[in-house]
Amino acid sequence: MRWPFTRRNAPESRSSPENVTVPVSEESFLAYFGVQSGNLPNVTIDSALSVPAVWAAVAFLSRTLAALPRHAYRDTKEGAKRVGGKLETVVNVAPNDELGSFAFWQWFWQQVFTGGRGLAYIERTPQGVDSLWPMDPAKTTIKRVGLKVTYELGGKTYAAADVIDVPFMRRSDGLRHYGPISQASKAIQLALAMNEYGSNFFAGGGVPPLALVGPLPQGADALKRAHEDIKRAIGAAKSSSSQIFPIPPGNELKPVGMDPAKGQMVEARRFQVEEIARTYQLPPVFLQDLTHGTMANTEQQNLMLVQHLVGQWAKALEDEMNLKFFGRGGGSRYISHILDGLMRGDFLSRMDGLAKAVQNALLTPNEARALENREAKPHGDDLFLQGATAPLGTATYGQQNTPGADQQPANDNNQNEAEAA
């Protein structure tokens, strides 16, 4: 089986997924920046990704979640044990014959954080789960027939039990969804408008639209010639870096539109980064916005990222995979992410955590070494516990000066010998 879910083979119907093509509205603020709303492109996924903050958010989240280790486990009397074989290969090594784990899951999360939904088909054999294949959400139709949900793609119908489905946020009918780009279209329009204005402004040498004020030549032809003369004069001044160019006697040039500084364009563009960060519930520091960053709150945002964002999305995928792979009962098998993989960038904290885990019998030395991709060592499979602490009242302070239970003081021995005699 080779990648059956391509854009060439997929139908054009898209009744279920969110339509991310949003027409730009006639907002009055656009006139302040000298931009005509009719000249702006629609807010699509491609145009939204041209906004650096959106690009950074999607790239950061998709890469972070794709890089997390995820493994299959089985509960035993001795505790959780890693499951090997084909299941581990599908989950953590290569979901199919054409994509590695990182590439597949990065693509999957990109769909979630752009259009708002990630889909993957589960290919099974009599031995169990064999592969995961990507499904294009924009070309998939989701239907509910009675109490059953089905997914239609490429002329085929797939049962819900065979499809991994992670939406950004479901609508009230349980089928459709909200997408982050469609819901944040107004904020993205602002960013696009300011990008467009800034590009035009600086491409024009920093000269805003101008109006010729004063007595104008009579007649349409004379007015057109005067207009062309002024355009040529401005163009010649730009090309020669001259600050002086002639205008008709008795006239003056005045800028049209709002000055970018008065319109607080820099502040507005910075605020749009914060708005887009809110769309993804992403701390602004991860969009390279350190405007309000300090040593203390930047470190706290690292914790927030794992606790309130990455950990939640990892849980959403785990629940979906456990349900679709193993059913509602699940048995003793389950899929779980290893979130401490995010600590690899902080070597000191990671080493300190592993040392404490070994010293407090939470990990064996070989288990700690395995987390660092190091080989096992002899005698490294035992748990160790430091003996420096003891229950209150059982401490043996000064034990080195106290005779043992099997010893008696020398004078006591002498006395016992005398009594025996």
C-alpha positions as a Markdown table, in Angstrom:
| # | Residue | x | y | z |
|---|---|---|---|---|
| 1 | Met | 0.0 | 0.0 | 0.0 |
| 2 | Arg | 1.5 | 3.3 | -1.1 |
| 3 | Trp | 0.1 | 6.6 | 0.2 |
| 4 | Pro | -3.5 | 6.3 | -1.1 |
| 5 | Phe | -4.5 | 9.7 | 0.2 |
| 6 | Thr | -3.1 | 12.2 | -2.3 |
| 7 | Arg | -4.6 | 15.4 | -3.6 |
| 8 | Arg | -5.0 | 13.9 | -7.1 |
| 9 | Asn | -7.2 | 11.0 | -6.0 |
| 10 | Ala | -9.2 | 12.9 | -3.4 |
| 11 | Pro | -12.7 | 14.3 | -4.1 |
| 12 | Glu | -13.3 | 18.0 | -4.1 |
| 13 | Ser | -16.2 | 17.8 | -1.6 |
| 14 | Arg | -15.5 | 19.3 | 1.8 |
| 15 | Ser | -18.8 | 19.5 | 3.7 |
| 16 | Ser | -17.3 | 18.8 | 7.1 |
| 17 | Pro | -14.0 | 20.6 | 7.4 |
| 18 | Glu | -13.9 | 24.3 | 8.2 |
| 19 | Asn | -13.8 | 26.6 | 5.2 |
| 20 | Val | -10.7 | 28.7 | 5.8 |
| 21 | Thr | -11.2 | 31.1 | 2.9 |
| 22 | Val | -12.5 | 34.2 | 4.6 |
| 23 | Pro | -13.3 | 37.4 | 2.6 |
| 24 | Val | -11.5 | 40.5 | 3.9 |
| 25 | Ser | -14.1 | 42.8 | 5.5 |
| 26 | Glu | -14.4 | 46.5 | 4.8 |
| 27 | Glu | -12.8 | 47.7 | 8.0 |
| 28 | Ser | -12.4 | 51.5 | 8.2 |
| 29 | Phe | -9.0 | 51.3 | 9.8 |
| 30 | Leu | -7.5 | 50.0 | 6.5 |
| 31 | Ala | -7.9 | 53.5 | 5.1 |
| 32 | Tyr | -5.7 | 54.8 | 7.9 |
| 33 | Phe | -2.8 | 52.8 | 6.5 |
| 34 | Gly | -3.5 | 53.7 | 2.9 |
| 35 | Val | -4.6 | 50.2 | 2.0 |
| 36 | Gln | -7.7 | 49.4 | -0.1 |
| 37 | Ser | -9.5 | 46.4 | 1.3 |
| 38 | Gly | -10.4 | 45.2 | -2.2 |
| 39 | Asn | -6.7 | 44.8 | -3.0 |
| 40 | Leu | -6.0 | 42.5 | -0.1 |
| 41 | Pro | -5.9 | 38.7 | -0.6 |
| 42 | Asn | -8.4 | 36.5 | 1.2 |
| 43 | Val | -7.3 | 35.0 | 4.4 |
| 44 | Thr | -6.4 | 31.4 | 3.5 |
| 45 | Ile | -4.0 | 29.0 | 5.0 |
| 46 | Asp | -1.3 | 30.0 | 2.6 |
| 47 | Ser | -1.8 | 33.7 | 3.0 |
| 48 | Ala | -2.0 | 33.3 | 6.8 |
| 49 | Leu | 1.3 | 31.5 | 6.8 |
| 50 | Ser | 2.9 | 34.6 | 5.2 |
| 51 | Val | 2.4 | 36.3 | 8.5 |
| 52 | Pro | 5.6 | 35.6 | 10.5 |
| 53 | Ala | 3.8 | 35.1 | 13.8 |
| 54 | Val | 1.4 | 32.5 | 12.4 |
| 55 | Trp | 4.2 | 30.8 | 10.6 |
| 56 | Ala | 6.3 | 30.7 | 13.8 |
| 57 | Ala | 3.3 | 29.4 | 15.9 |
| 58 | Val | 2.4 | 26.5 | 13.5 |
| 59 | Ala | 6.1 | 25.5 | 12.9 |
| 60 | Phe | 6.9 | 25.6 | 16.6 |
| 61 | Leu | 3.9 | 23.6 | 17.9 |
| 62 | Ser | 4.0 | 21.0 | 15.1 |
| 63 | Arg | 7.8 | 20.4 | 15.4 |
| 64 | Thr | 7.6 | 20.2 | 19.2 |
| 65 | Leu | 4.8 | 17.7 | 19.3 |
| 66 | Ala | 6.4 | 15.7 | 16.5 |
| 67 | Ala | 9.7 | 15.5 | 18.3 |
| 68 | Leu | 8.1 | 14.1 | 21.5 |
| 69 | Pro | 9.0 | 10.4 | 22.0 |
| 70 | Arg | 5.8 | 8.2 | 22.2 |
| 71 | His | 5.9 | 4.5 | 23.1 |
| 72 | Ala | 3.5 | 1.6 | 23.5 |
| 73 | Tyr | 3.3 | 0.1 | 27.0 |
| 74 | Arg | 1.7 | -2.9 | 28.7 |
| 75 | Asp | 0.7 | -3.1 | 32.3 |
| 76 | Thr | 2.2 | -6.0 | 34.2 |
| 77 | Lys | 2.5 | -7.1 | 37.8 |
| 78 | Glu | 6.0 | -5.6 | 37.8 |
| 79 | Gly | 4.7 | -2.3 | 36.4 |
| 80 | Ala | 4.6 | -0.8 | 32.9 |
| 81 | Lys | 6.7 | -2.5 | 30.3 |
| 82 | Arg | 7.6 | -1.2 | 26.8 |
| 83 | Val | 6.0 | -3.1 | 24.0 |
| 84 | Gly | 8.2 | -3.8 | 21.0 |
| 85 | Gly | 7.4 | -5.2 | 17.5 |
| 86 | Lys | 5.2 | -3.6 | 14.9 |
| 87 | Leu | 3.2 | -1.5 | 17.3 |
| 88 | Glu | 6.3 | 0.3 | 18.6 |
| 89 | Thr | 7.4 | 0.8 | 15.0 |
| 90 | Val | 4.1 | 2.4 | 14.0 |
| 91 | Val | 3.9 | 4.6 | 17.0 |
| 92 | Asn | 7.5 | 5.8 | 17.4 |
| 93 | Val | 9.7 | 4.8 | 14.4 |
| 94 | Ala | 7.9 | 4.9 | 11.1 |
| 95 | Pro | 4.0 | 5.0 | 10.8 |
| 96 | Asn | 4.2 | 3.6 | 7.2 |
| 97 | Asp | 6.7 | 2.6 | 4.6 |
| 98 | Glu | 7.1 | 6.2 | 3.2 |
| 99 | Leu | 7.3 | 8.5 | 6.2 |
| 100 | Gly | 9.4 | 8.5 | 9.3 |
| 101 | Ser | 7.8 | 9.4 | 12.7 |
| 102 | Phe | 8.9 | 13.0 | 12.8 |
| 103 | Ala | 7.8 | 13.8 | 9.2 |
| 104 | Phe | 4.4 | 12.1 | 9.7 |
| 105 | Trp | 3.5 | 13.7 | 13.0 |
| 106 | Gln | 4.7 | 17.1 | 11.9 |
| 107 | Trp | 2.4 | 16.9 | 8.9 |
| 108 | Phe | -0.4 | 15.7 | 11.2 |
| 109 | Trp | -0.1 | 18.6 | 13.7 |
| 110 | Gln | 0.3 | 21.2 | 10.9 |
| 111 | Gln | -3.2 | 20.3 | 9.7 |
| 112 | Val | -4.5 | 20.7 | 13.3 |
| 113 | Phe | -2.9 | 24.2 | 13.7 |
| 114 | Thr | -3.9 | 25.5 | 10.3 |
| 115 | Gly | -7.2 | 24.1 | 9.0 |
| 116 | Gly | -8.1 | 22.8 | 12.5 |
| 117 | Arg | -8.1 | 19.0 | 12.1 |
| 118 | Gly | -5.7 | 16.2 | 11.8 |
| 119 | Leu | -6.7 | 12.8 | 10.3 |
| 120 | Ala | -4.9 | 9.5 | 9.8 |
| 121 | Tyr | -6.2 | 6.1 | 8.5 |
| 122 | Ile | -5.3 | 3.0 | 10.5 |
| 123 | Glu | -4.3 | 0.1 | 8.3 |
| 124 | Arg | -4.8 | -3.3 | 10.1 |
| 125 | Thr | -3.7 | -6.8 | 9.4 |
| 126 | Pro | -4.8 | -10.0 | 11.3 |
| 127 | Gln | -1.8 | -9.4 | 13.6 |
| 128 | Gly | -3.0 | -5.9 | 14.6 |
| 129 | Val | -2.1 | -2.3 | 13.6 |
| 130 | Asp | 0.2 | -2.3 | 10.6 |
| 131 | Ser | 0.5 | 1.3 | 9.4 |
| 132 | Leu | -0.9 | 4.9 | 9.7 |
| 133 | Trp | -1.6 | 6.8 | 6.5 |
| 134 | Pro | -2.3 | 10.6 | 6.2 |
| 135 | Met | -5.7 | 11.8 | 5.2 |
| 136 | Asp | -6.1 | 15.3 | 3.7 |
| 137 | Pro | -8.7 | 16.9 | 6.0 |
| 138 | Ala | -9.7 | 19.4 | 3.2 |
| 139 | Lys | -10.7 | 16.6 | 0.9 |
| 140 | Thr | -12.5 | 14.4 | 3.5 |
| 141 | Thr | -16.2 | 14.4 | 4.1 |
| 142 | Ile | -17.4 | 13.4 | 7.6 |
| 143 | Lys | -20.9 | 12.1 | 7.9 |
| 144 | Arg | -23.1 | 10.7 | 10.7 |
| 145 | Val | -25.5 | 8.0 | 9.6 |
| 146 | Gly | -27.6 | 7.0 | 12.6 |
| 147 | Leu | -25.2 | 6.7 | 15.4 |
| 148 | Lys | -22.2 | 5.9 | 13.3 |
| 149 | Val | -19.7 | 8.4 | 12.0 |
| 150 | Thr | -17.9 | 7.7 | 8.7 |
| 151 | Tyr | -15.1 | 9.4 | 6.7 |
| 152 | Glu | -15.3 | 9.5 | 2.9 |
| 153 | Leu | -12.1 | 10.1 | 0.9 |
| 154 | Gly | -11.1 | 9.1 | -2.6 |
| 155 | Gly | -14.4 | 7.3 | -3.2 |
| 156 | Lys | -13.9 | 5.1 | -0.2 |
| 157 | Thr | -15.7 | 5.1 | 3.2 |
| 158 | Tyr | -13.8 | 4.5 | 6.4 |
| 159 | Ala | -15.4 | 3.8 | 9.8 |
| 160 | Ala | -14.6 | 6.1 | 12.7 |
| 161 | Ala | -12.8 | 3.2 | 14.5 |
| 162 | Asp | -10.2 | 3.2 | 11.7 |
| 163 | Val | -9.4 | 6.9 | 11.7 |
| 164 | Ile | -7.3 | 9.0 | 14.1 |
| 165 | Asp | -9.2 | 12.3 | 14.4 |
| 166 | Val | -7.9 | 15.2 | 16.4 |
| 167 | Pro | -9.8 | 18.5 | 15.9 |
| 168 | Phe | -8.6 | 21.9 | 17.2 |
| 169 | Met | -12.1 | 22.5 | 18.6 |
| 170 | Arg | -15.4 | 20.7 | 17.8 |
| 171 | Arg | -18.6 | 22.5 | 16.9 |
| 172 | Ser | -21.9 | 21.7 | 18.6 |
| 173 | Asp | -22.9 | 19.0 | 16.1 |
| 174 | Gly | -19.7 | 17.0 | 17.0 |
| 175 | Leu | -18.8 | 16.6 | 13.3 |
| 176 | Arg | -17.6 | 20.1 | 12.1 |
| 177 | His | -14.8 | 22.0 | 13.8 |
| 178 | Tyr | -13.4 | 25.4 | 14.4 |
| 179 | Gly | -10.0 | 26.2 | 12.8 |
| 180 | Pro | -7.5 | 28.6 | 14.4 |
| 181 | Ile | -6.8 | 30.5 | 11.2 |
| 182 | Ser | -10.5 | 30.9 | 10.3 |
| 183 | Gln | -11.4 | 32.0 | 13.9 |
| 184 | Ala | -8.4 | 34.5 | 14.0 |
| 185 | Ser | -9.1 | 35.8 | 10.5 |
| 186 | Lys | -9.6 | 39.4 | 11.7 |
| 187 | Ala | -6.3 | 39.5 | 13.6 |
| 188 | Ile | -4.6 | 38.0 | 10.5 |
| 189 | Gln | -6.3 | 40.6 | 8.3 |
| 190 | Leu | -4.7 | 43.3 | 10.4 |
| 191 | Ala | -1.3 | 41.7 | 10.1 |
| 192 | Leu | -1.7 | 41.4 | 6.3 |
| 193 | Ala | -2.9 | 45.0 | 6.0 |
| 194 | Met | 0.1 | 46.3 | 7.9 |
| 195 | Asn | 2.5 | 44.1 | 6.0 |
| 196 | Glu | 1.1 | 45.4 | 2.7 |
| 197 | Tyr | 1.2 | 49.0 | 3.8 |
| 198 | Gly | 4.7 | 48.7 | 5.1 |
| 199 | Ser | 5.9 | 47.0 | 1.9 |
| 200 | Asn | 4.3 | 49.7 | -0.3 |
| 201 | Phe | 5.6 | 52.5 | 1.9 |
| 202 | Phe | 9.2 | 51.5 | 2.0 |
| 203 | Ala | 9.1 | 50.3 | -1.7 |
| 204 | Gly | 8.1 | 53.9 | -2.5 |
| 205 | Gly | 11.2 | 55.3 | -0.8 |
| 206 | Gly | 9.3 | 56.2 | 2.4 |
| 207 | Val | 7.2 | 58.8 | 0.5 |
| 208 | Pro | 3.4 | 58.5 | 1.4 |
| 209 | Pro | 0.7 | 59.2 | -1.2 |
| 210 | Leu | 0.8 | 62.9 | -2.0 |
| 211 | Ala | -1.8 | 65.5 | -3.0 |
| 212 | Leu | -1.0 | 68.6 | -5.1 |
| 213 | Val | -2.6 | 71.6 | -3.4 |
| 214 | Gly | -3.0 | 75.1 | -5.1 |
| 215 | Pro | -4.1 | 76.5 | -8.4 |
| 216 | Leu | -4.3 | 73.7 | -10.9 |
| 217 | Pro | -3.9 | 73.9 | -14.7 |
| 218 | Gln | -7.1 | 74.3 | -16.6 |
| 219 | Gly | -8.3 | 71.5 | -18.8 |
| 220 | Ala | -8.0 | 67.7 | -18.5 |
| 221 | Asp | -4.9 | 67.5 | -20.7 |
| 222 | Ala | -3.0 | 70.2 | -18.9 |
| 223 | Leu | -3.9 | 68.7 | -15.5 |
| 224 | Lys | -2.7 | 65.3 | -16.7 |
| 225 | Arg | 0.6 | 66.8 | -17.9 |
| 226 | Ala | 1.2 | 68.5 | -14.6 |
| 227 | His | 0.5 | 65.2 | -12.8 |
| 228 | Glu | 3.0 | 63.4 | -15.0 |
| 229 | Asp | 5.6 | 66.1 | -14.5 |
| 230 | Ile | 5.3 | 65.8 | -10.8 |
| 231 | Lys | 5.6 | 62.0 | -10.9 |
| 232 | Arg | 8.7 | 62.2 | -13.1 |
| 233 | Ala | 10.2 | 64.8 | -10.7 |
| 234 | Ile | 9.6 | 62.6 | -7.7 |
| 235 | Gly | 10.9 | 59.6 | -9.5 |
| 236 | Ala | 14.1 | 61.5 | -10.5 |
| 237 | Ala | 14.6 | 62.7 | -7.0 |
| 238 | Lys | 14.4 | 59.2 | -5.7 |
| 239 | Ser | 16.7 | 57.7 | -8.2 |
| 240 | Ser | 19.3 | 60.5 | -7.7 |
| 241 | Ser | 18.9 | 60.6 | -4.0 |
| 242 | Ser | 18.1 | 64.3 | -4.3 |
| 243 | Gln | 15.9 | 66.0 | -1.7 |
| 244 | Ile | 14.7 | 68.7 | -4.1 |
| 245 | Phe | 12.4 | 68.4 | -7.1 |
| 246 | Pro | 10.3 | 71.1 | -8.9 |
| 247 | Ile | 6.5 | 71.6 | -8.6 |
| 248 | Pro | 4.2 | 74.0 | -10.5 |
| 249 | Pro | 4.4 | 77.6 | -9.1 |
| 250 | Gly | 2.0 | 78.4 | -6.4 |
| 251 | Asn | 1.4 | 74.8 | -5.5 |
| 252 | Glu | 2.5 | 72.5 | -2.6 |
| 253 | Leu | 2.5 | 68.8 | -1.9 |
| 254 | Lys | 0.8 | 67.4 | 1.2 |
| 255 | Pro | 0.7 | 63.7 | 2.3 |
| 256 | Val | -2.5 | 61.8 | 2.1 |
| 257 | Gly | -3.4 | 59.3 | 4.8 |
| 258 | Met | -2.1 | 58.8 | 8.3 |
| 259 | Asp | 1.5 | 59.0 | 9.3 |
| 260 | Pro | 2.7 | 55.5 | 10.2 |
| 261 | Ala | 4.2 | 56.8 | 13.4 |
| 262 | Lys | 0.9 | 58.6 | 14.4 |
| 263 | Gly | -0.9 | 55.4 | 13.5 |
| 264 | Gln | 1.3 | 53.5 | 16.0 |
| 265 | Met | 2.2 | 51.0 | 13.3 |
| 266 | Val | 5.1 | 49.5 | 15.2 |
| 267 | Glu | 3.0 | 49.0 | 18.3 |
| 268 | Ala | 0.1 | 47.7 | 16.3 |
| 269 | Arg | 2.3 | 45.1 | 14.6 |
| 270 | Arg | 3.8 | 44.0 | 17.9 |
| 271 | Phe | 0.3 | 43.7 | 19.4 |
| 272 | Gln | -0.7 | 41.4 | 16.5 |
| 273 | Val | 2.0 | 39.0 | 17.6 |
| 274 | Glu | 0.3 | 38.8 | 21.0 |
| 275 | Glu | -3.1 | 38.3 | 19.4 |
| 276 | Ile | -1.8 | 35.4 | 17.3 |
| 277 | Ala | -0.1 | 33.9 | 20.4 |
| 278 | Arg | -3.5 | 34.1 | 22.2 |
| 279 | Thr | -5.1 | 32.2 | 19.3 |
| 280 | Tyr | -2.8 | 29.2 | 19.9 |
| 281 | Gln | -2.6 | 29.8 | 23.7 |
| 282 | Leu | 1.1 | 30.0 | 23.1 |
| 283 | Pro | 3.4 | 32.1 | 25.4 |
| 284 | Pro | 4.7 | 35.0 | 23.3 |
| 285 | Val | 8.3 | 34.2 | 24.1 |
| 286 | Phe | 8.1 | 31.2 | 21.8 |
| 287 | Leu | 7.2 | 33.6 | 18.9 |
| 288 | Gln | 10.4 | 35.5 | 19.6 |
| 289 | Asp | 8.5 | 38.3 | 21.3 |
| 290 | Leu | 10.4 | 39.3 | 24.4 |
| 291 | Thr | 8.7 | 42.7 | 24.8 |
| 292 | His | 7.4 | 41.8 | 28.3 |
| 293 | Gly | 9.9 | 39.1 | 28.9 |
| 294 | Thr | 12.1 | 38.9 | 32.1 |
| 295 | Met | 14.4 | 36.3 | 33.5 |
| 296 | Ala | 11.7 | 35.1 | 35.8 |
| 297 | Asn | 8.5 | 35.1 | 33.7 |
| 298 | Thr | 10.4 | 33.6 | 30.6 |
| 299 | Glu | 11.3 | 30.6 | 32.7 |
| 300 | Gln | 7.7 | 30.3 | 33.9 |
| 301 | Gln | 6.5 | 30.3 | 30.3 |
| 302 | Asn | 8.6 | 27.2 | 29.7 |
| 303 | Leu | 6.6 | 25.5 | 32.4 |
| 304 | Met | 3.3 | 26.8 | 31.1 |
| 305 | Leu | 4.2 | 25.5 | 27.7 |
| 306 | Val | 4.4 | 21.9 | 28.9 |
| 307 | Gln | 1.6 | 22.0 | 31.5 |
| 308 | His | -1.0 | 24.0 | 29.7 |
| 309 | Leu | -0.4 | 23.4 | 26.0 |
| 310 | Val | 2.0 | 20.6 | 24.8 |
| 311 | Gly | 0.8 | 18.2 | 27.5 |
| 312 | Gln | -2.9 | 18.8 | 26.6 |
| 313 | Trp | -2.4 | 18.2 | 22.9 |
| 314 | Ala | -0.3 | 15.1 | 23.7 |
| 315 | Lys | -3.1 | 13.8 | 25.9 |
| 316 | Ala | -5.6 | 14.4 | 23.0 |
| 317 | Leu | -3.6 | 12.2 | 20.6 |
| 318 | Glu | -3.0 | 9.6 | 23.3 |
| 319 | Asp | -6.7 | 9.2 | 24.0 |
| 320 | Glu | -7.5 | 9.0 | 20.3 |
| 321 | Met | -4.8 | 6.4 | 19.6 |
| 322 | Asn | -5.7 | 4.3 | 22.6 |
| 323 | Leu | -9.4 | 4.3 | 21.7 |
| 324 | Lys | -8.8 | 3.5 | 18.0 |
| 325 | Phe | -5.9 | 1.0 | 18.5 |
| 326 | Phe | -7.2 | -1.0 | 21.5 |
| 327 | Gly | -10.9 | -0.2 | 21.8 |
| 328 | Arg | -12.9 | 1.1 | 24.8 |
| 329 | Gly | -11.7 | -1.7 | 27.1 |
| 330 | Gly | -8.1 | -1.1 | 26.0 |
| 331 | Gly | -6.8 | -4.1 | 27.9 |
| 332 | Ser | -3.4 | -3.6 | 29.4 |
| 333 | Arg | -1.9 | -1.8 | 26.5 |
| 334 | Tyr | -1.7 | 1.9 | 26.0 |
| 335 | Ile | 0.2 | 4.7 | 24.1 |
| 336 | Ser | 2.0 | 7.5 | 26.1 |
| 337 | His | 4.3 | 10.4 | 25.3 |
| 338 | Ile | 7.5 | 11.1 | 27.2 |
| 339 | Leu | 7.3 | 14.8 | 28.0 |
| 340 | Asp | 10.6 | 14.9 | 29.7 |
| 341 | Gly | 12.1 | 14.8 | 26.2 |
| 342 | Leu | 11.5 | 18.6 | 26.3 |
| 343 | Met | 14.2 | 18.9 | 29.0 |
| 344 | Arg | 17.0 | 17.8 | 26.7 |
| 345 | Gly | 18.0 | 21.3 | 26.0 |
| 346 | Asp | 18.7 | 22.0 | 29.7 |
| 347 | Phe | 21.5 | 19.6 | 30.4 |
| 348 | Leu | 22.1 | 20.6 | 34.1 |
| 349 | Ser | 18.4 | 20.2 | 35.0 |
| 350 | Arg | 18.1 | 16.9 | 33.2 |
| 351 | Met | 21.2 | 15.5 | 34.9 |
| 352 | Asp | 20.0 | 16.7 | 38.3 |
| 353 | Gly | 16.6 | 15.1 | 37.8 |
| 354 | Leu | 18.1 | 11.8 | 36.7 |
| 355 | Ala | 20.5 | 11.8 | 39.7 |
| 356 | Lys | 17.7 | 12.3 | 42.1 |
| 357 | Ala | 15.6 | 9.6 | 40.5 |
| 358 | Val | 18.4 | 7.1 | 40.8 |
| 359 | Gln | 19.3 | 8.1 | 44.4 |
| 360 | Asn | 15.6 | 7.8 | 45.5 |
| 361 | Ala | 15.0 | 4.4 | 43.8 |
| 362 | Leu | 12.7 | 5.8 | 41.1 |
| 363 | Leu | 15.0 | 4.7 | 38.3 |
| 364 | Thr | 17.8 | 2.1 | 38.1 |
| 365 | Pro | 21.1 | 3.4 | 36.8 |
| 366 | Asn | 20.6 | 1.5 | 33.5 |
| 367 | Glu | 17.1 | 3.0 | 33.1 |
| 368 | Ala | 18.6 | 6.5 | 33.5 |
| 369 | Arg | 21.4 | 5.7 | 31.1 |
| 370 | Ala | 18.9 | 4.4 | 28.5 |
| 371 | Leu | 17.1 | 7.8 | 28.6 |
| 372 | Glu | 20.4 | 9.3 | 27.5 |
| 373 | Asn | 20.9 | 6.6 | 24.8 |
| 374 | Arg | 23.9 | 5.1 | 26.7 |
| 375 | Glu | 24.6 | 1.4 | 27.0 |
| 376 | Ala | 23.7 | -0.6 | 30.1 |
| 377 | Lys | 26.4 | -1.5 | 32.6 |
| 378 | Pro | 26.8 | -4.5 | 34.9 |
| 379 | His | 25.1 | -4.2 | 38.3 |
| 380 | Gly | 23.0 | -1.3 | 36.9 |
| 381 | Asp | 19.6 | -3.0 | 37.1 |
| 382 | Asp | 19.2 | -2.6 | 40.9 |
| 383 | Leu | 17.4 | 0.2 | 42.6 |
| 384 | Phe | 19.4 | 2.3 | 45.1 |
| 385 | Leu | 18.2 | 4.3 | 48.0 |
| 386 | Gln | 20.3 | 6.6 | 50.1 |
| 387 | Gly | 20.2 | 5.8 | 53.8 |
| 388 | Ala | 20.8 | 9.2 | 55.2 |
| 389 | Thr | 17.3 | 9.6 | 56.4 |
| 390 | Ala | 15.5 | 7.5 | 59.1 |
| 391 | Pro | 12.2 | 7.7 | 61.0 |
| 392 | Leu | 12.1 | 10.0 | 64.0 |
| 393 | Gly | 13.5 | 8.4 | 67.2 |
| 394 | Thr | 15.5 | 5.7 | 65.3 |
| 395 | Ala | 18.6 | 7.8 | 64.5 |
| 396 | Thr | 21.8 | 6.4 | 65.9 |
| 397 | Tyr | 23.7 | 9.7 | 66.6 |
| 398 | Gly | 27.1 | 9.0 | 68.2 |
| 399 | Gln | 26.8 | 5.3 | 67.4 |
| 400 | Gln | 30.6 | 5.1 | 66.9 |
| 401 | Asn | 31.1 | 5.9 | 70.6 |
| 402 | Thr | 28.4 | 3.5 | 71.9 |
| 403 | Pro | 29.2 | -0.2 | 72.5 |
| 404 | Gly | 27.4 | -2.6 | 70.4 |
| 405 | Ala | 24.7 | -4.9 | 71.6 |
| 406 | Asp | 27.1 | -7.9 | 71.4 |
| 407 | Gln | 29.8 | -6.1 | 73.3 |
| 408 | Gln | 30.2 | -5.2 | 76.9 |
| 409 | Pro | 32.4 | -2.7 | 78.6 |
| 410 | Ala | 35.8 | -4.0 | 79.8 |
| 411 | Asn | 35.0 | -3.2 | 83.5 |
| 412 | Asp | 31.7 | -5.2 | 83.2 |
| 413 | Asn | 33.7 | -8.2 | 81.9 |
| 414 | Asn | 36.1 | -8.0 | 84.8 |
| 415 | Gln | 33.3 | -7.8 | 87.3 |
| 416 | Asn | 31.5 | -10.8 | 85.8 |
| 417 | Glu | 34.8 | -12.9 | 86.0 |
| 418 | Ala | 35.3 | -11.9 | 89.7 |
| 419 | Glu | 31.7 | -13.0 | 90.6 |
| 420 | Ala | 32.2 | -16.3 | 88.8 |
| 421 | Ala | 35.4 | -16.9 | 90.8 |
